[in-house]
Amino acid sequence: QVQLVESGGGLVQAGGSLRLSCATSILTFSRKAMGWFRQAPGKEREFVASINWSGGMTYYLDSVKARFTISRDNAKNTVYLQMNSLKLEDTAVYYCAADRYNYGLGTKRSDDYGYWGQGTQVTVSS
């Protein structure tokens, strides 16, 4: 059974930072593109960031591009999201996900991801 477990969420003041982690049991982790998505109350889930299977290419939602960094550690089967200069509008449940297929480039479409974590709440206060 494949599992993805997010951690690192919490309450932070605007302008602060958080680092989210997603530990996985994916046997083929090093072959998988990984993504982060988020969902705020009353809104649809949206793409935040992704990293390709090799770690050499990343993609970001425009509104977070200058502030967030996605990375991966294949030795730990773990993907991270470093979030700096947090804003009120970043408040959401954040989910990590693994691509359905191997050697992916980091798609932005949620339907292309076959494995999902339970989510971790990020709340940014003024």
N, CA, C and O atoms as a printed pandas DataFrame, in Angstrom:
     atom_number atom_name residue_name chain_id  residue_number  x_coord  y_coord  z_coord
0              1         N          GLN        A               1    0.841   -1.189    0.000
1              2        CA          GLN        A               1    0.000    0.000    0.000
2              3         C          GLN        A               1    0.879    1.243    0.000
3              4         O          GLN        A               1    1.695    1.437    0.901
4              5         N          VAL        A               2    0.709    2.075   -1.010
5              6        CA          VAL        A               2    1.475    3.304   -1.125
6              7         C          VAL        A               2    0.890    4.357   -0.192
7              8         O          VAL        A               2   -0.323    4.569   -0.161
8              9         N          GLN        A               3    1.761    5.011    0.565
9             10        CA          GLN        A               3    1.332    6.071    1.459
10            11         C          GLN        A               3    2.174    7.317    1.255
11            12         O          GLN        A               3    3.374    7.237    0.994
12            13         N          LEU        A               4    1.528    8.472    1.378
13            14        CA          LEU        A               4    2.187    9.765    1.368
14            15         C          LEU        A               4    1.710   10.507    2.610
15            16         O          LEU        A               4    0.505   10.646    2.824
16            17         N          VAL        A               5    2.634   10.982    3.424
17            18        CA          VAL        A               5    2.290   11.613    4.689
18            19         C          VAL        A               5    2.919   12.991    4.755
19            20         O          VAL        A               5    4.141   13.123    4.821
20            21         N          GLU        A               6    2.071   14.029    4.737
21            22        CA          GLU        A               6    2.541   15.407    4.823
22            23         C          GLU        A               6    2.741   15.812    6.279
23            24         O          GLU        A               6    2.075   15.300    7.179
24            25         N          SER        A               7    3.658   16.728    6.489
25            26        CA          SER        A               7    3.869   17.324    7.795
26            27         C          SER        A               7    4.444   18.719    7.604
27            28         O          SER        A               7    4.882   19.075    6.510
28            29         N          GLY        A               8    4.439   19.504    8.671
29            30        CA          GLY        A               8    5.043   20.819    8.639
30            31         C          GLY        A               8    4.075   21.976    8.555
31            32         O          GLY        A               8    4.490   23.132    8.640
32            33         N          GLY        A               9    2.794   21.693    8.390
33            34        CA          GLY        A               9    1.809   22.760    8.361
34            35         C          GLY        A               9    1.593   23.353    9.738
35            36         O          GLY        A               9    2.075   22.826   10.741
36            37         N          GLY        A              10    0.862   24.455    9.774
37            38        CA          GLY        A              10    0.582   25.108   11.039
38            39         C          GLY        A              10    0.144   26.532   10.850
39            40         O          GLY        A              10   -0.217   26.947    9.749
40            41         N          LEU        A              11    0.179   27.282   11.933
41            42        CA          LEU        A              11   -0.220   28.685   11.952
42            43         C          LEU        A              11    1.023   29.558   11.908
43            44         O          LEU        A              11    1.956   29.366   12.689
44            45         N          VAL        A              12    1.031   30.515   10.995
45            46        CA          VAL        A              12    2.179   31.400   10.840
46            47         C          VAL        A              12    1.682   32.792   10.488
47            48         O          VAL        A              12    0.649   32.940    9.837
48            49         N          GLN        A              13    2.413   33.812   10.917
49            50        CA          GLN        A              13    2.054   35.181   10.579
50            51         C          GLN        A              13    2.472   35.525    9.159
51            52         O          GLN        A              13    3.440   34.974    8.635
52            53         N          ALA        A              14    1.738   36.437    8.545
53            54        CA          ALA        A              14    2.094   36.900    7.212
54            55         C          ALA        A              14    3.542   37.362    7.184
55            56         O          ALA        A              14    4.006   38.055    8.089
56            57         N          GLY        A              15    4.246   36.965    6.129
57            58        CA          GLY        A              15    5.657   37.273    6.005
58            59         C          GLY        A              15    6.566   36.184    6.536
59            60         O          GLY        A              15    7.773   36.216    6.296
60            61         N          GLY        A              16    6.012   35.226    7.250
61            62        CA          GLY        A              16    6.791   34.140    7.810
62            63         C          GLY        A              16    7.006   33.006    6.834
63            64         O          GLY        A              16    6.632   33.094    5.664
64            65         N          SER        A              17    7.619   31.927    7.331
65            66        CA          SER        A              17    7.987   30.789    6.500
66            67         C          SER        A              17    7.562   29.473    7.131
67            68         O          SER        A              17    7.453   29.357    8.352
68            69         N          LEU        A              18    7.325   28.486    6.279
69            70        CA          LEU        A              18    7.091   27.113    6.687
70            71         C          LEU        A              18    7.751   26.195    5.676
71            72         O          LEU        A              18    7.890   26.549    4.505
72            73         N          ARG        A              19    8.158   25.014    6.126
73            74        CA          ARG        A              19    8.623   23.983    5.219
74            75         C          ARG        A              19    7.749   22.755    5.379
75            76         O          ARG        A              19    7.696   22.156    6.453
76            77         N          LEU        A              20    7.065   22.384    4.309
77            78        CA          LEU        A              20    6.256   21.184    4.292
78            79         C          LEU        A              20    7.089   20.000    3.825
79            80         O          LEU        A              20    7.934   20.134    2.940
80            81         N          SER        A              21    6.847   18.839    4.427
81            82        CA          SER        A              21    7.500   17.606    4.027
82            83         C          SER        A              21    6.446   16.581    3.645
83            84         O          SER        A              21    5.341   16.584    4.188
84            85         N          CYS        A              22    6.785   15.716    2.719
85            86        CA          CYS        A              22    5.912   14.619    2.324
86            87         C          CYS        A              22    6.754   13.361    2.236
87            88         O          CYS        A              22    7.491   13.162    1.271
88            89         N          ALA        A              23    6.641   12.515    3.244
89            90        CA          ALA        A              23    7.356   11.248    3.272
90            91         C          ALA        A              23    6.507   10.181    2.597
91            92         O          ALA        A              23    5.308   10.084    2.859
92            93         N          THR        A              24    7.116    9.383    1.734
93            94        CA          THR        A              24    6.373    8.387    0.964
94            95         C          THR        A              24    6.953    6.999    1.131
95            96         O          THR        A              24    8.107    6.830    1.524
96            97         N          SER        A              25    6.122    6.001    0.824
97            98        CA          SER        A              25    6.556    4.615    0.782
98            99         C          SER        A              25    6.619    4.109   -0.652
99           100         O          SER        A              25    6.561    2.901   -0.880
100          101         N          ILE        A              26    6.734    4.997   -1.609
101          102        CA          ILE        A              26    6.719    4.644   -3.022
102          103         C          ILE        A              26    8.031    3.961   -3.401
103          104         O          ILE        A              26    9.105    4.554   -3.300
104          105         N          LEU        A              27    7.928    2.716   -3.835
105          106        CA          LEU        A              27    9.120    1.948   -4.178
106          107         C          LEU        A              27    9.867    2.546   -5.362
107          108         O          LEU        A              27   11.093    2.469   -5.430
108          109         N          THR        A              28    9.130    3.141   -6.292
109          110        CA          THR        A              28    9.723    3.743   -7.479
110          111         C          THR        A              28    9.758    5.259   -7.374
111          112         O          THR        A              28    9.603    5.950   -8.381
112          113         N          PHE        A              29    9.958    5.786   -6.177
113          114        CA          PHE        A              29    9.925    7.222   -5.938
114          115         C          PHE        A              29   10.838    7.988   -6.896
115          116         O          PHE        A              29   10.457    9.039   -7.411
116          117         N          SER        A              30   12.033    7.466   -7.133
117          118        CA          SER        A              30   12.997    8.175   -7.965
118          119         C          SER        A              30   12.583    8.247   -9.428
119          120         O          SER        A              30   13.199    8.974  -10.208
120          121         N          ARG        A              31   11.549    7.505   -9.812
121          122        CA          ARG        A              31   11.026    7.550  -11.178
122          123         C          ARG        A              31    9.793    8.448  -11.306
123          124         O          ARG        A              31    9.265    8.621  -12.404
124          125         N          LYS        A              32    9.335    9.014  -10.196
125          126        CA          LYS        A              32    8.065    9.722  -10.166
126          127         C          LYS        A              32    8.234   11.229  -10.107
127          128         O          LYS        A              32    8.992   11.748   -9.287
128          129         N          ALA        A              33    7.521   11.930  -10.984
129          130        CA          ALA        A              33    7.326   13.358  -10.771
130          131         C          ALA        A              33    6.439   13.545   -9.542
131          132         O          ALA        A              33    5.547   12.736   -9.285
132          133         N          MET        A              34    6.686   14.604   -8.791
133          134        CA          MET        A              34    5.934   14.875   -7.574
134          135         C          MET        A              34    5.349   16.284   -7.632
135          136         O          MET        A              34    5.938   17.188   -8.223
136          137         N          GLY        A              35    4.189   16.456   -7.014
137          138        CA          GLY        A              35    3.536   17.750   -7.033
138          139         C          GLY        A              35    2.974   18.142   -5.688
139          140         O          GLY        A              35    2.714   17.295   -4.833
140          141         N          TRP        A              36    2.790   19.445   -5.510
141          142        CA          TRP        A              36    2.066   20.010   -4.382
142          143         C          TRP        A              36    0.841   20.753   -4.904
143          144         O          TRP        A              36    0.930   21.511   -5.870
144          145         N          PHE        A              37   -0.297   20.532   -4.262
145          146        CA          PHE        A              37   -1.549   21.200   -4.579
146          147         C          PHE        A              37   -2.126   21.778   -3.299
147          148         O          PHE        A              37   -1.723   21.393   -2.201
148          149         N          ARG        A              38   -3.065   22.697   -3.436
149          150        CA          ARG        A              38   -3.708   23.258   -2.255
150          151         C          ARG        A              38   -5.179   23.524   -2.540
151          152         O          ARG        A              38   -5.586   23.698   -3.688
152          153         N          GLN        A              39   -5.967   23.550   -1.468
153          154        CA          GLN        A              39   -7.383   23.823   -1.579
154          155         C          GLN        A              39   -7.823   24.702   -0.415
155          156         O          GLN        A              39   -7.704   24.321    0.750
156          157         N          ALA        A              40   -8.330   25.879   -0.750
157          158        CA          ALA        A              40   -8.857   26.804    0.235
158          159         C          ALA        A              40  -10.367   26.628    0.338
159          160         O          ALA        A              40  -10.989   26.123   -0.597
160          161         N          PRO        A              41  -10.970   27.035    1.458
161          162        CA          PRO        A              41  -12.419   26.908    1.614
162          163         C          PRO        A              41  -13.175   27.594    0.483
163          164         O          PRO        A              41  -12.896   28.747    0.151
164          165         N          GLY        A              42  -14.133   26.882   -0.108
165          166        CA          GLY        A              42  -14.950   27.431   -1.167
166          167         C          GLY        A              42  -14.288   27.505   -2.519
167          168         O          GLY        A              42  -14.880   28.031   -3.460
168          169         N          LYS        A              43  -13.072   26.992   -2.649
169          170        CA          LYS        A              43  -12.352   27.041   -3.908
170          171         C          LYS        A              43  -11.957   25.638   -4.348
171          172         O          LYS        A              43  -11.883   24.715   -3.536
172          173         N          GLU        A              44  -11.705   25.493   -5.638
173          174        CA          GLU        A              44  -11.255   24.216   -6.171
174          175         C          GLU        A              44   -9.778   24.007   -5.880
175          176         O          GLU        A              44   -9.027   24.959   -5.668
176          177         N          ARG        A              45   -9.382   22.749   -5.874
177          178        CA          ARG        A              45   -7.981   22.431   -5.688
178          179         C          ARG        A              45   -7.150   23.014   -6.833
179          180         O          ARG        A              45   -7.543   22.931   -7.996
180          181         N          GLU        A              46   -6.007   23.600   -6.498
181          182        CA          GLU        A              46   -5.165   24.201   -7.513
182          183         C          GLU        A              46   -3.725   23.721   -7.403
183          184         O          GLU        A              46   -3.241   23.373   -6.326
184          185         N          PHE        A              47   -3.065   23.713   -8.539
185          186        CA          PHE        A              47   -1.659   23.360   -8.619
186          187         C          PHE        A              47   -0.812   24.417   -7.943
187          188         O          PHE        A              47   -1.075   25.611   -8.083
188          189         N          VAL        A              48    0.206   23.987   -7.208
189          190        CA          VAL        A              48    1.137   24.901   -6.557
190          191         C          VAL        A              48    2.543   24.763   -7.122
191          192         O          VAL        A              48    3.156   25.755   -7.517
192          193         N          ALA        A              49    3.056   23.538   -7.161
193          194        CA          ALA        A              49    4.424   23.318   -7.614
194          195         C          ALA        A              49    4.605   21.861   -7.994
195          196         O          ALA        A              49    3.873   20.994   -7.515
196          197         N          SER        A              50    5.577   21.590   -8.853
197          198        CA          SER        A              50    5.909   20.222   -9.214
198          199         C          SER        A              50    7.391   20.112   -9.520
199          200         O          SER        A              50    8.059   21.105   -9.809
200          201         N          ILE        A              51    7.889   18.892   -9.451
201          202        CA          ILE        A              51    9.281   18.606   -9.744
202          203         C          ILE        A              51    9.339   17.316  -10.540
203          204         O          ILE        A              51    8.657   16.345  -10.212
204          205         N          ASN        A              52   10.148   17.308  -11.579
205          206        CA          ASN        A              52   10.188   16.142  -12.441
206          207         C          ASN        A              52   10.911   14.985  -11.765
207          208         O          ASN        A              52   11.454   15.124  -10.669
208          209         N          TRP        A              53   10.906   13.856  -12.433
209          210        CA          TRP        A              53   11.412   12.617  -11.831
210          211         C          TRP        A              53   12.878   12.719  -11.402
211          212         O          TRP        A              53   13.271   12.124  -10.398
212          213         N          SER        A              54   13.678   13.459  -12.145
213          214        CA          SER        A              54   15.108   13.551  -11.858
214          215         C          SER        A              54   15.451   14.702  -10.916
215          216         O          SER        A              54   16.571   14.771  -10.409
216          217         N          GLY        A              55   14.507   15.600  -10.677
217          218        CA          GLY        A              55   14.751   16.747   -9.828
218          219         C          GLY        A              55   15.355   17.937  -10.530
219          220         O          GLY        A              55   15.636   18.951   -9.891
220          221         N          GLY        A              56   15.565   17.840  -11.836
221          222        CA          GLY        A              56   16.216   18.903  -12.572
222          223         C          GLY        A              56   15.301   19.966  -13.146
223          224         O          GLY        A              56   15.779   20.949  -13.711
224          225         N          MET        A              57   13.990   19.789  -13.014
225          226        CA          MET        A              57   13.043   20.739  -13.571
226          227         C          MET        A              57   11.909   20.958  -12.577
227          228         O          MET        A              57   11.380   20.003  -12.009
228          229         N          THR        A              58   11.539   22.217  -12.369
229          230        CA          THR        A              58   10.449   22.554  -11.468
230          231         C          THR        A              58    9.480   23.520  -12.131
231          232         O          THR        A              58    9.848   24.256  -13.046
232          233         N          TYR        A              59    8.225   23.508  -11.656
233          234        CA          TYR        A              59    7.178   24.387  -12.160
234          235         C          TYR        A              59    6.396   24.928  -10.981
235          236         O          TYR        A              59    6.263   24.260   -9.956
236          237         N          TYR        A              60    5.867   26.163  -11.127
237          238        CA          TYR        A              60    5.180   26.827  -10.031
238          239         C          TYR        A              60    3.957   27.594  -10.503
239          240         O          TYR        A              60    3.910   28.099  -11.625
240          241         N          LEU        A              61    2.972   27.668   -9.621
241          242        CA          LEU        A              61    1.889   28.619   -9.778
242          243         C          LEU        A              61    2.491   30.026   -9.783
243          244         O          LEU        A              61    3.373   30.322   -8.977
244          245         N          ASP        A              62    2.022   30.892  -10.682
245          246        CA          ASP        A              62    2.623   32.215  -10.835
246          247         C          ASP        A              62    2.673   32.999   -9.522
247          248         O          ASP        A              62    3.660   33.682   -9.248
248          249         N          SER        A              63    1.636   32.908   -8.725
249          250        CA          SER        A              63    1.558   33.707   -7.512
250          251         C          SER        A              63    2.512   33.251   -6.409
251          252         O          SER        A              63    2.698   33.971   -5.428
252          253         N          VAL        A              64    3.118   32.070   -6.549
253          254        CA          VAL        A              64    4.062   31.582   -5.548
254          255         C          VAL        A              64    5.474   31.452   -6.090
255          256         O          VAL        A              64    6.385   31.085   -5.348
256          257         N          LYS        A              65    5.672   31.741   -7.354
257          258        CA          LYS        A              65    6.931   31.441   -8.045
258          259         C          LYS        A              65    8.146   32.051   -7.360
259          260         O          LYS        A              65    9.189   31.402   -7.274
260          261         N          ALA        A              66    8.037   33.262   -6.877
261          262        CA          ALA        A              66    9.171   33.947   -6.263
262          263         C          ALA        A              66    9.334   33.622   -4.785
263          264         O          ALA        A              66   10.289   34.073   -4.153
264          265         N          ARG        A              67    8.406   32.840   -4.228
265          266        CA          ARG        A              67    8.382   32.647   -2.785
266          267         C          ARG        A              67    8.515   31.192   -2.342
267          268         O          ARG        A              67    8.995   30.930   -1.239
268          269         N          PHE        A              68    8.099   30.242   -3.181
269          270        CA          PHE        A              68    8.094   28.824   -2.820
270          271         C          PHE        A              68    9.168   28.078   -3.595
271          272         O          PHE        A              68    9.508   28.450   -4.718
272          273         N          THR        A              69    9.703   27.013   -2.984
273          274        CA          THR        A              69   10.677   26.156   -3.634
274          275         C          THR        A              69   10.344   24.695   -3.358
275          276         O          THR        A              69   10.226   24.284   -2.204
276          277         N          ILE        A              70   10.194   23.916   -4.423
277          278        CA          ILE        A              70    9.978   22.481   -4.284
278          279         C          ILE        A              70   11.310   21.762   -4.468
279          280         O          ILE        A              70   12.126   22.159   -5.300
280          281         N          SER        A              71   11.526   20.710   -3.694
281          282        CA          SER        A              71   12.745   19.929   -3.807
282          283         C          SER        A              71   12.446   18.485   -3.417
283          284         O          SER        A              71   11.374   18.186   -2.893
284          285         N          ARG        A              72   13.400   17.594   -3.677
285          286        CA          ARG        A              72   13.201   16.195   -3.330
286          287         C          ARG        A              72   14.497   15.579   -2.843
287          288         O          ARG        A              72   15.589   16.010   -3.215
288          289         N          ASP        A              73   14.359   14.562   -2.002
289          290        CA          ASP        A              73   15.485   13.800   -1.488
290          291         C          ASP        A              73   15.176   12.338   -1.757
291          292         O          ASP        A              73   14.420   11.711   -1.015
292          293         N          ASN        A              74   15.758   11.799   -2.814
293          294        CA          ASN        A              74   15.443   10.428   -3.209
294          295         C          ASN        A              74   15.942    9.398   -2.197
295          296         O          ASN        A              74   15.383    8.305   -2.105
296          297         N          ALA        A              75   16.974    9.730   -1.448
297          298        CA          ALA        A              75   17.466    8.814   -0.421
298          299         C          ALA        A              75   16.451    8.631    0.695
299          300         O          ALA        A              75   16.454    7.605    1.377
300          301         N          LYS        A              76   15.578    9.621    0.888
301          302        CA          LYS        A              76   14.556    9.569    1.927
302          303         C          LYS        A              76   13.155    9.375    1.367
303          304         O          LYS        A              76   12.188    9.346    2.128
304          305         N          ASN        A              77   13.027    9.242    0.052
305          306        CA          ASN        A              77   11.718    9.133   -0.594
306          307         C          ASN        A              77   10.784   10.260   -0.154
307          308         O          ASN        A              77    9.610   10.030    0.135
308          309         N          THR        A              78   11.313   11.467   -0.108
309          310        CA          THR        A              78   10.599   12.604    0.462
310          311         C          THR        A              78   10.673   13.807   -0.465
311          312         O          THR        A              78   11.704   14.067   -1.084
312          313         N          VAL        A              79    9.563   14.542   -0.553
313          314        CA          VAL        A              79    9.506   15.789   -1.297
314          315         C          VAL        A              79    9.175   16.915   -0.326
315          316         O          VAL        A              79    8.451   16.704    0.648
316          317         N          TYR        A              80    9.704   18.116   -0.586
317          318        CA          TYR        A              80    9.550   19.257    0.304
318          319         C          TYR        A              80    8.958   20.442   -0.442
319          320         O          TYR        A              80    9.062   20.549   -1.664
320          321         N          LEU        A              81    8.336   21.326    0.321
321          322        CA          LEU        A              81    7.908   22.617   -0.196
322          323         C          LEU        A              81    8.302   23.684    0.807
323          324         O          LEU        A              81    7.695   23.799    1.872
324          325         N          GLN        A              82    9.318   24.463    0.467
325          326        CA          GLN        A              82    9.734   25.589    1.287
326          327         C          GLN        A              82    8.897   26.796    0.907
327          328         O          GLN        A              82    8.875   27.193   -0.258
328          329         N          MET        A              83    8.211   27.380    1.871
329          330        CA          MET        A              83    7.310   28.500    1.632
330          331         C          MET        A              83    7.799   29.706    2.420
331          332         O          MET        A              83    7.822   29.686    3.651
332          333         N          ASN        A              84    8.188   30.750    1.709
333          334        CA          ASN        A              84    8.664   31.985    2.318
334          335         C          ASN        A              84    7.711   33.128    2.006
335          336         O          ASN        A              84    6.891   33.033    1.093
336          337         N          SER        A              85    7.824   34.205    2.769
337          338        CA          SER        A              85    7.008   35.403    2.559
338          339         C          SER        A              85    5.534   35.059    2.415
339          340         O          SER        A              85    4.872   35.506    1.479
340          341         N          LEU        A              86    5.031   34.270    3.339
341          342        CA          LEU        A              86    3.660   33.784    3.249
342          343         C          LEU        A              86    2.654   34.924    3.335
343          344         O          LEU        A              86    2.849   35.899    4.060
344          345         N          LYS        A              87    1.573   34.776    2.576
345          346        CA          LYS        A              87    0.503   35.751    2.502
346          347         C          LYS        A              87   -0.801   35.135    2.993
347          348         O          LYS        A              87   -0.937   33.913    3.048
348          349         N          LEU        A              88   -1.754   35.983    3.347
349          350        CA          LEU        A              88   -3.054   35.505    3.815
350          351         C          LEU        A              88   -3.687   34.555    2.803
351          352         O          LEU        A              88   -4.299   33.558    3.185
352          353         N          GLU        A              89   -3.544   34.858    1.531
353          354        CA          GLU        A              89   -4.165   34.049    0.489
354          355         C          GLU        A              89   -3.504   32.696    0.280
355          356         O          GLU        A              89   -3.995   31.890   -0.512
356          357         N          ASP        A              90   -2.397   32.427    0.976
357          358        CA          ASP        A              90   -1.780   31.110    0.938
358          359         C          ASP        A              90   -2.466   30.125    1.882
359          360         O          ASP        A              90   -2.158   28.934    1.859
360          361         N          THR        A              91   -3.378   30.602    2.697
361          362        CA          THR        A              91   -4.090   29.737    3.632
362          363         C          THR        A              91   -4.875   28.674    2.869
363          364         O          THR        A              91   -5.693   28.998    2.009
364          365         N          ALA        A              92   -4.625   27.404    3.186
365          366        CA          ALA        A              92   -5.263   26.293    2.489
366          367         C          ALA        A              92   -4.794   24.987    3.106
367          368         O          ALA        A              92   -3.869   24.963    3.918
368          369         N          VAL        A              93   -5.444   23.904    2.712
369          370        CA          VAL        A              93   -4.918   22.575    2.975
370          371         C          VAL        A              93   -3.989   22.222    1.828
371          372         O          VAL        A              93   -4.373   22.317    0.662
372          373         N          TYR        A              94   -2.779   21.820    2.149
373          374        CA          TYR        A              94   -1.775   21.495    1.146
374          375         C          TYR        A              94   -1.617   19.991    1.034
375          376         O          TYR        A              94   -1.485   19.294    2.041
376          377         N          TYR        A              95   -1.631   19.493   -0.197
377          378        CA          TYR        A              95   -1.526   18.071   -0.484
378          379         C          TYR        A              95   -0.305   17.795   -1.353
379          380         O          TYR        A              95   -0.003   18.562   -2.267
380          381         N          CYS        A              96    0.396   16.702   -1.068
381          382        CA          CYS        A              96    1.416   16.237   -1.997
382          383         C          CYS        A              96    0.862   15.061   -2.791
383          384         O          CYS        A              96   -0.053   14.369   -2.345
384          385         N          ALA        A              97    1.426   14.847   -3.966
385          386        CA          ALA        A              97    0.922   13.816   -4.856
386          387         C          ALA        A              97    2.042   13.280   -5.729
387          388         O          ALA        A              97    3.003   13.986   -6.036
388          389         N          ALA        A              98    1.905   12.022   -6.125
389          390        CA          ALA        A              98    2.855   11.369   -7.011
390          391         C          ALA        A              98    2.208   11.084   -8.358
391          392         O          ALA        A              98    1.061   10.641   -8.425
392          393         N          ASP        A              99    2.941   11.339   -9.415
393          394        CA          ASP        A              99    2.499   11.077  -10.776
394          395         C          ASP        A              99    2.060    9.630  -10.941
395          396         O          ASP        A              99    2.629    8.725  -10.330
396          397         N          ARG        A             100    1.045    9.418  -11.773
397          398        CA          ARG        A             100    0.593    8.061  -12.082
398          399         C          ARG        A             100    1.666    7.245  -12.792
399          400         O          ARG        A             100    1.722    6.023  -12.653
400          401         N          TYR        A             101    2.518    7.927  -13.554
401          402        CA          TYR        A             101    3.435    7.257  -14.464
402          403         C          TYR        A             101    4.882    7.519  -14.071
403          404         O          TYR        A             101    5.167    8.331  -13.190
404          405         N          ASN        A             102    5.781    6.822  -14.734
405          406        CA          ASN        A             102    7.208    6.963  -14.464
406          407         C          ASN        A             102    7.845    7.990  -15.387
407          408         O          ASN        A             102    7.396    8.201  -16.513
408          409         N          TYR        A             103    8.898    8.624  -14.888
409          410        CA          TYR        A             103    9.720    9.558  -15.668
410          411         C          TYR        A             103    8.935   10.769  -16.154
411          412         O          TYR        A             103    9.198   11.289  -17.238
412          413         N          GLY        A             104    7.983   11.213  -15.361
413          414        CA          GLY        A             104    7.182   12.371  -15.700
414          415         C          GLY        A             104    7.959   13.666  -15.567
415          416         O          GLY        A             104    8.950   13.746  -14.841
416          417         N          LEU        A             105    7.482   14.695  -16.293
417          418        CA          LEU        A             105    8.154   15.992  -16.325
418          419         C          LEU        A             105    7.611   16.979  -15.304
419          420         O          LEU        A             105    8.180   18.056  -15.124
420          421         N          GLY        A             106    6.519   16.628  -14.633
421          422        CA          GLY        A             106    5.939   17.510  -13.627
422          423         C          GLY        A             106    4.683   18.203  -14.108
423          424         O          GLY        A             106    4.623   19.433  -14.134
424          425         N          THR        A             107    3.678   17.430  -14.489
425          426        CA          THR        A             107    2.412   17.977  -14.967
426          427         C          THR        A             107    1.732   18.839  -13.906
427          428         O          THR        A             107    1.933   18.637  -12.709
428          429         N          LYS        A             108    0.914   19.814  -14.363
429          430        CA          LYS        A             108    0.142   20.672  -13.472
430          431         C          LYS        A             108   -1.278   20.159  -13.238
431          432         O          LYS        A             108   -2.011   20.723  -12.426
432          433         N          ARG        A             109   -1.667   19.105  -13.938
433          434        CA          ARG        A             109   -3.034   18.595  -13.857
434          435         C          ARG        A             109   -3.175   17.602  -12.709
435          436         O          ARG        A             109   -2.460   16.602  -12.655
436          437         N          SER        A             110   -4.089   17.879  -11.799
437          438        CA          SER        A             110   -4.276   17.008  -10.648
438          439         C          SER        A             110   -4.681   15.597  -11.047
439          440         O          SER        A             110   -4.341   14.635  -10.358
440          441         N          ASP        A             111   -5.408   15.467  -12.158
441          442        CA          ASP        A             111   -5.876   14.158  -12.596
442          443         C          ASP        A             111   -4.730   13.262  -13.057
443          444         O          ASP        A             111   -4.908   12.049  -13.171
444          445         N          ASP        A             112   -3.577   13.828  -13.321
445          446        CA          ASP        A             112   -2.421   13.046  -13.736
446          447         C          ASP        A             112   -1.672   12.426  -12.564
447          448         O          ASP        A             112   -0.741   11.646  -12.765
448          449         N          TYR        A             113   -2.065   12.764  -11.359
449          450        CA          TYR        A             113   -1.423   12.229  -10.167
450          451         C          TYR        A             113   -2.276   11.113   -9.574
451          452         O          TYR        A             113   -3.478   11.276   -9.367
452          453         N          GLY        A             114   -1.640    9.988   -9.306
453          454        CA          GLY        A             114   -2.377    8.810   -8.868
454          455         C          GLY        A             114   -2.321    8.519   -7.389
455          456         O          GLY        A             114   -3.079    7.681   -6.900
456          457         N          TYR        A             115   -1.444    9.189   -6.662
457          458        CA          TYR        A             115   -1.275    8.938   -5.238
458          459         C          TYR        A             115   -1.265   10.265   -4.500
459          460         O          TYR        A             115   -0.580   11.205   -4.902
460          461         N          TRP        A             116   -2.031   10.334   -3.415
461          462        CA          TRP        A             116   -2.225   11.586   -2.678
462          463         C          TRP        A             116   -2.046   11.400   -1.188
463          464         O          TRP        A             116   -2.390   10.356   -0.633
464          465         N          GLY        A             117   -1.507   12.416   -0.547
465          466        CA          GLY        A             117   -1.432   12.440    0.901
466          467         C          GLY        A             117   -2.731   12.925    1.514
467          468         O          GLY        A             117   -3.677   13.267    0.806
468          469         N          GLN        A             118   -2.766   12.950    2.841
469          470        CA          GLN        A             118   -3.975   13.326    3.565
470          471         C          GLN        A             118   -4.149   14.830    3.693
471          472         O          GLN        A             118   -5.231   15.300    4.044
472          473         N          GLY        A             119   -3.112   15.580    3.417
473          474        CA          GLY        A             119   -3.155   17.024    3.500
474          475         C          GLY        A             119   -2.673   17.558    4.833
475          476         O          GLY        A             119   -2.783   16.887    5.859
476          477         N          THR        A             120   -2.139   18.766    4.813
477          478        CA          THR        A             120   -1.725   19.452    6.027
478          479         C          THR        A             120   -2.189   20.903    5.946
479          480         O          THR        A             120   -2.034   21.557    4.915
480          481         N          GLN        A             121   -2.758   21.399    7.043
481          482        CA          GLN        A             121   -3.337   22.742    7.064
482          483         C          GLN        A             121   -2.256   23.796    7.230
483          484         O          GLN        A             121   -1.400   23.694    8.108
484          485         N          VAL        A             122   -2.306   24.805    6.379
485          486        CA          VAL        A             122   -1.460   25.987    6.500
486          487         C          VAL        A             122   -2.374   27.183    6.693
487          488         O          VAL        A             122   -3.222   27.466    5.847
488          489         N          THR        A             123   -2.204   27.882    7.802
489          490        CA          THR        A             123   -3.013   29.057    8.099
490          491         C          THR        A             123   -2.089   30.249    8.303
491          492         O          THR        A             123   -1.206   30.222    9.161
492          493         N          VAL        A             124   -2.297   31.291    7.512
493          494        CA          VAL        A             124   -1.492   32.503    7.585
494          495         C          VAL        A             124   -2.344   33.605    8.186
495          496         O          VAL        A             124   -3.426   33.902    7.679
496          497         N          SER        A             125   -1.869   34.207    9.253
497          498        CA          SER        A             125   -2.603   35.245    9.955
498          499         C          SER        A             125   -1.964   36.604    9.724
499          500         O          SER        A             125   -0.788   36.704    9.375
500          501         N          SER        A             126   -2.761   37.655    9.924
501          502        CA          SER        A             126   -2.276   39.019    9.761
502          503         C          SER        A             126   -1.635   39.523   11.037
503          504         O          SER        A             126   -1.166   40.661   11.085
